[in-house]
Amino acid sequence: MGGHGWGRVNDKDSYGAVKKALDCGINFYDTADVYGLGKSEELLSEFLGHERHSVVIATKGGLKVENGKTLKDCSPAYLRQAVEKSLNRLKIDSIPIFYVHWPDGVTPIASMMECLVGLKEKGKIQAIGLSNFSSEQILEANKNAAVDIVQAQWNLLYPDVNAEIINICKQKEIPFVAWGVLADGLLTGKYSKKTMFSNDDHRSRAPHFKGKEFNDNLNCISNLIDLADKKGWHLSQIALRWVLDNNDNTCALFGARSSEQVAQNVGAFEFQLSCDLLKEIDLMAKKPQESLKNKLT
């Protein structure tokens, strides 16, 4: 929502998606100050209306855009500024979950955590989150102060990416939020070898949409679609259930451009994947591929 990095996005359709989500009982909404360069937070607040005070909103800070370039900044001064601006855009008194969006490789983890603890004590934020941090960085942060929640990429096409982080969250009993569950839309089954993305859509540059890796993904997805059809499910529902049924301590995020996509994805709550089905899906997902881990960082 907001349109930055995803091609053209229709605000009217985004409103319909949020309204449908509320009608379906979805009470957790994930955004960031850099999404749409602030527009996503503003629209989410507007579309939620009074419900913004009763649902759980998670937002992120620590990225900024200057002269067309996205820069990482986890300094205490910048994080405090980011929180105030997000509070203003979201029109709430306290942010339920605030993530540091990415580590900047410069700011000491201890200084960053001290700042977040201070923001929490002042009631500006209610939970400290880390997004896209390495396992070592999460452990270091947790030594300085309690990490309340962790967010990282995880989906059935790349199940080993961030497996170590998931294990740490299990051991430390830290809730894990998975992003990229639908693999940038690949796991909706709507893309083919003929798919073209505009230059303002980050998927036009994404490695999992290019060359052999894209072909391998499409072959895997074809088999998964056959399985979904036999069961009367949709591929996106299987992708969401795979994340939820592989880890009890996990929340699965999905992005949606329309109310129809929300309704489709919410259908994932109507069934669970058995152990045998999870094994079958894992076998389908095994394909010759180079790990995406290094490509994302």
C-alpha atoms as one frame of an Amber mdcrd trajectory, in Angstrom:
protein
   0.000   0.000   0.000   1.412   3.357  -0.973   2.911   2.147  -4.227   6.632
   2.573  -3.687   8.537  -0.329  -5.270   5.500  -2.373  -6.335   4.435  -0.633
  -9.528   1.054   1.081  -9.767  -1.200   0.639  -6.742  -4.796   1.883  -6.632
  -5.686   3.521  -3.299  -9.372   2.661  -3.752  -8.467  -1.011  -4.079  -6.208
  -0.728  -1.037  -9.127   0.667   0.961 -11.238  -2.292  -0.134  -8.492  -4.682
   0.988  -8.258  -3.143   4.466 -12.056  -3.041   4.825 -12.304  -6.705   3.814
  -9.533  -7.632   6.252 -11.403  -5.929   9.102 -14.635  -7.681   8.099 -12.783
 -11.019   8.158 -11.509 -10.389  11.680  -7.873  -9.693  10.805  -6.449  -7.643
  13.657  -2.722  -7.376  12.792  -1.451  -4.878  10.193   2.185  -4.532   9.184
   3.609  -1.403   7.590   6.748   0.778   7.628   7.647   4.428   7.341   9.564
   3.764   4.110   6.599   2.052   2.388   5.304   4.636  -0.031   7.630   7.082
   1.724   5.142   7.518   4.559   2.007   7.137   2.460   1.386   3.549   3.589
   1.144   4.581   7.250  -1.127   7.515   6.417  -3.457   5.391   4.284  -3.555
   2.563   6.795  -4.608   4.970   9.552  -7.251   6.525   7.323  -8.636   3.197
   6.103  -8.719   1.619   9.571 -10.528   4.633  10.978 -11.358   4.293  14.654
 -10.313   0.627  14.498  -6.670   1.777  14.423  -6.923   2.065  18.212  -8.089
  -1.536  18.726  -6.043  -3.541  16.203  -2.328  -4.298  16.430  -0.279  -2.099
  14.123   3.368  -2.906  13.501   5.583  -0.375  11.772   9.293  -0.047  11.159
  11.983   2.614  11.194  15.659   2.721  10.348  15.488   3.198   6.585  15.438
   6.554   4.870  15.447   7.715   1.272  17.841  10.510   0.297  18.480  11.637
  -3.282  16.689   8.553  -4.552  18.846   6.175  -2.509  17.626   4.021   0.386
  19.953   4.303   3.381  20.028   2.420   6.680  20.178   4.409   9.923  19.697
   2.803  13.337  21.174   5.660  15.346  19.197   6.568  18.478  18.593  10.084
  17.166  17.113   8.812  13.920  15.008   6.083  15.566  13.484   8.578  18.006
  12.670  10.856  15.083  11.203   7.958  13.087   8.927   6.925  15.950   7.526
  10.431  16.353   6.827  10.731  12.636   5.161   7.308  12.517   2.969   8.173
  15.507   1.879  11.317  13.694   1.117   9.537  10.412  -0.663   6.633  12.089
  -2.587   9.004  14.405  -2.101   6.819  17.473  -0.578   7.552  20.893   1.607
   4.443  21.067   2.937   2.009  18.454   2.006  -1.592  19.417   5.072  -3.068
  17.655   8.038  -1.050  16.417  10.737  -2.828  14.427  14.163  -1.606  13.494
  13.824  -2.286   9.780  17.435  -3.271   8.996  20.721  -3.122  10.940  22.927
  -0.342   9.597  26.269  -2.017  10.371  27.473   1.111  12.171  25.319   1.794
  15.215  26.301  -0.387  18.206  23.539  -2.884  19.003  23.716  -1.859  22.680
  23.037   1.818  21.825  20.154   0.877  19.555  18.539  -1.323  22.209  19.003
   1.322  24.911  17.128   3.774  22.705  14.294   1.290  22.077  13.982   0.500
  25.780  13.726   4.227  26.468  10.981   4.605  23.877   9.143   1.669  25.426
   9.429   3.089  28.944   7.990   6.393  27.700   5.051   4.537  26.135   5.940
   5.605  22.613   6.200   1.949  21.601   4.831  -1.174  23.285   7.054  -3.910
  21.857  10.628  -3.968  20.540  11.035  -5.716  17.214  13.965  -6.552  14.969
  13.486  -7.017  11.235  16.082  -8.563   8.909  18.722  -8.923  11.618  21.123
 -11.873  11.580  20.957 -14.592  14.226  24.139 -13.230  15.835  22.715  -9.716
  15.980  19.454 -10.954  17.506  21.339 -12.802  20.228  23.507  -9.766  20.949
  20.467  -7.493  21.109  18.643  -9.877  23.424  21.564  -9.779  25.859  21.183
  -6.016  26.191  17.389  -5.992  26.556  14.469  -8.266  25.798  13.634  -8.559
  22.105   9.850  -8.869  21.989   9.407  -9.978  18.379  11.485 -10.846  15.309
  10.573 -10.542  11.632  12.409 -12.199   8.758  11.789 -13.765   5.365  10.476
 -17.337   5.226   8.519 -19.298   2.643   8.263 -22.805   1.216  10.326 -22.000
  -1.891  13.329 -21.092   0.295  12.706 -22.989   3.536  16.326 -22.911   4.699
  16.657 -19.127   4.520  16.620 -17.866   8.123  16.146 -21.352   9.600  18.717
 -20.486  12.262  16.773 -17.373  13.245  13.583 -19.408  13.565  15.363 -21.876
  15.868  16.685 -19.029  18.030  13.178 -17.604  18.336  11.915 -21.019  19.430
  14.660 -21.355  22.030  14.201 -17.820  23.372  10.390 -17.970  23.064  10.383
 -14.877  20.859   7.396 -14.649  18.489   8.475 -14.917  14.849   6.761 -12.987
  12.051   7.396 -14.279   8.532   7.478 -11.858   5.621   7.728 -12.882   1.985
   5.433 -15.829   2.657   4.017 -15.569  -0.876   7.508 -14.978  -2.343   6.643
 -11.591  -3.850   3.524 -13.108  -5.408   5.208 -16.154  -6.941   3.226 -18.394
  -4.605  -0.071 -17.069  -5.884   0.489 -18.895  -9.178  -0.353 -15.873 -11.332
   3.077 -15.359 -12.905   4.619 -17.128 -15.902   7.750 -16.954 -18.080   6.025
 -14.190 -20.050   5.536 -11.983 -16.980   7.094  -8.519 -17.239   7.365  -6.000
 -14.405   7.728  -2.241 -14.744  10.974  -0.552 -13.704   9.310   0.884 -10.589
   8.534  -2.658  -9.379  11.417  -4.222  -7.415  10.521  -7.652  -8.822  11.957
  -6.566 -12.172  15.372  -6.906 -10.489  14.699  -9.807  -8.099  16.836 -12.945
  -8.690  13.972 -15.351  -8.008  12.161 -13.857 -11.032  15.111 -14.323 -13.389
  16.788 -17.075 -15.419  17.168 -20.631 -14.200  16.055 -19.802 -10.684  12.763
 -18.435 -12.003  12.255 -21.535 -14.177  12.950 -23.830 -11.212  10.460 -21.872
  -9.117   7.794 -22.091 -11.839   8.260 -25.875 -12.141   7.846 -26.260  -8.404
   4.805 -23.991  -8.412   3.188 -25.994 -11.219   3.330 -29.134  -9.053   1.976
 -27.236  -6.047  -0.934 -25.900  -8.108  -1.834 -29.480  -9.088  -1.881 -30.418
  -5.399  -3.993 -27.373  -4.529  -6.493 -28.154  -7.285  -6.906 -31.740  -6.053
  -7.657 -30.459  -2.550  -9.913 -27.612  -3.639  -7.530 -25.024  -2.208  -5.620
 -22.112  -3.673  -1.826 -22.052  -3.961  -1.531 -18.940  -1.777  -3.502 -20.724
   0.950  -1.054 -23.636   0.895   1.863 -21.190   1.125   0.339 -19.491   4.175
  -0.562 -22.780   5.853   2.950 -24.149   5.251   4.387 -21.329   7.355   1.728
 -21.582  10.070   1.822 -25.377  10.345   5.618 -25.618  10.410   6.037 -23.399
  13.457   3.463 -22.776  16.193   5.201 -19.550  17.208   4.816 -17.881  13.810
   2.625 -15.249  12.197   2.381 -15.235   8.398   2.154 -11.851   6.669   0.607
 -11.384   3.254   0.265  -8.327   1.068  -2.930  -7.699  -0.881  -3.916  -5.207
  -3.575  -7.654  -5.946  -3.415 -10.489  -7.282  -1.283 -10.592 -10.386  -3.488
  -6.995 -11.246  -2.630  -7.725 -10.811   1.082 -10.746 -13.104   0.907  -8.729
 -15.697  -0.972  -5.846 -15.674   1.515  -8.122 -15.754   4.561  -9.327 -19.120
   3.248  -6.092 -20.507   4.685  -7.796 -20.478   8.100 -10.279 -23.128   6.941
  -7.847 -26.070   6.955  -4.492 -27.327   8.191  -1.746 -29.310   6.481  -1.138
 -32.795   7.838   2.390 -34.048   8.504   2.194 -36.167   5.346   1.145 -33.175
   3.241   3.900 -31.021   4.715   6.427 -33.696   3.729   4.936 -33.935   0.225
   5.136 -30.161  -0.205   8.736 -30.091   1.020   9.662 -32.724  -1.571   7.997
 -30.674  -4.309   9.879 -27.585  -3.205  13.294 -29.250  -3.374  14.937 -28.020
  -6.558  18.427 -27.191  -7.756  18.943 -23.622  -6.626  21.425 -21.209  -5.180
  20.408 -19.960  -1.737  18.740 -16.562  -1.837  20.234 -15.647   1.507  23.239
 -13.751   0.199  21.249 -12.160  -2.614  18.872 -10.455  -0.226  21.523  -8.735
   1.877
